[in-house]
Amino acid sequence: MGNEEKLKIALARAAKKEGIEVEAKDIVIERSRDVAHGDYSTNIALRYAKSLGKNPRDLASALQRNIEEEAIEKIEIAGPGFINFFMKKDALQNIVAKVLSEGENYGKLPSKNQKINLEYVSANPTGDLHLGHTRCAAVGDSLARLLTYDGYDVTREFYVNDCGNQIEHLGHSIRARYHELFGEPLDLGDDDYHGTDLIAIAQSIKDQYGDAYLEDNEKSHDFFIRFGIDAELAKLKKDLSDFGVTFDVFTYESDIRKGGTLDKVLGELKSHLYESEGATFLKTSDYLDDKDRPVIKSNGQPTYFLPDICYHYNKGARGFDHLIDVLGADHHGYVNRMKSALMMKGYAPDYLEVTFVQVVRVFRDGEEVKMSKRTGKAIAHRDLVEDVGVDAVRYFFTERNQSSHLDFNYNLATEQSSSNPVYYCQYAHARCCSLLALGEDIALDESAKMCQSAEEASILKHLADFASMIEGAARDRAPYKVAAYAHDLAEHFHEFYAKNRVIDRDNIPLTASRLALIKAVKIAMENALGILGVSAPTKM
């Protein structure tokens, strides 16, 4: 448990004695900017004094008398009622031994024995990934790593929409390209896919099967669709794998529809259905939705909503305690209708959670870039990753709240300077590795008892906050908080390095403590970057 958590618990207990009912997690603890004001401070007395009819300083003094925590050296009341905490030196320093002992497991929390299904990307297998998919992939995968770190059992899932009009157009487009390879005129409709990438798929069919599918019939129709889906999905999987993103489960819509599932679910929902103008509606407005939604069109065909309901019922039947969908920002209207459908099945309103990912714009030399120089089309996932690199894209795409629009600065992402946040973090890690190599003959003092400077204290406090940061970031579904932590750790380290000599062979005790601190920084940085899917190089 970090020092901030210890202080919150001690304050919550002290507050209760003064008639203040507050949970530890709701108490604000801040690190003091000036060491003269202690290591940490809180404004709890200022927040609650008025409601109790007390003077803030008097309430602060009363809380001070009730606080019990052995890690505290002394407590002072400052200003209008701030409470400043001075921690015992070993309460700060002992975090080093903990980090070194736990290594790659530092910050990992015990199993919560809860299974989460996390669905993200789920791009239609009809073409290349675009930058919206890239951000969903970066956020979704980092969230999966973060939740796993926080003790959840996470299943990463990709839903393959292999049914519907888009898939029909894909099959027809590949068929047209296939026929073109045999000298026939290109026959593409306005809604078909005109990209030349389908030529390679058609060529692959010709190479493997010759003219076996030139005759248009049900067999060839189904063949072109299935071959196209498999080819496009293989391409998507490779692009995502190259980006460090893999999935545990691929679920196909065509499988969800098998065995009369749609009719079975309609039967289960019978009491919630009604007909209007030839269509069948689900009474989602009885729950959370603003209006009822059609599940069967007037032509007798299911809407996209019905198989989606079946899919979420399928996930629920697999025993997950919670479902999280990572979706593009244009899906806001989708949430309450799906929650309503799940509630009809007996699930709680919060069983399904949706996190939205906003759009991405790319800027280069101050100008928005919409087209790839290589392809002449909208910038694809593959283009950006090849040009900028996996680490930069993953860091930049997760460093801001996913609900905020992202303007990606191409120049900054490729710049090797402290202005580039991913370079700044990675350089801190590499410098730690270099210092440890230079001092490899010196035994580390894991007590870190000689680490007493203000810069060292800042690092120690930041290291101690790692586990609570993980817990908070996981609770808020906020990988960007991990990125902020890594950047702050790098900042504390670079400031320490600039003001302090690490390896001093005339002062081995101090060097031994500082090298232990450096190793702890290295471990925490590597763990934080690992959650983001960003590498931690040993040399730069």
GIZI-V902172 format. One line per field, one symbol per residue. phi: phi as a letter, one per 20 degrees, with the letter a starting at -180 (. if undefined). A space follows every 50 residues. Layout:
phi=???
This chain:
phi=.ffffffffffffffffdndebegfeeeddfffdffenecbbdgfffdff femcfgfffffffgfefcbffeebcceclfqfddddefgffeffffffff felfefnfdfgelcddeddbmlfffcrffdfffffffffffffffffffe oeeddecceeedcoffffffgfffgffffffdneffddefefeeffffff fffffffeclefdffebfffgfffffffffffffffffffffendccecd ddgfffffmmfffffgffegfddbdblnddddefffddeebfcfdcffen effffffffgfffffffenfebdcdecffedgffffffgfffffeoefge fdccdedefccdcblndfddceffdmdggegfgffffdofffffffedfd gfedfddeegfffdeebffefffgfffffffgffffffdfedffefflfe ecfffffffgffffeffffgfffffelcgfffffffffffffffffffdc eedcfebfgffffffffffffgfffffffffemdfcfecb
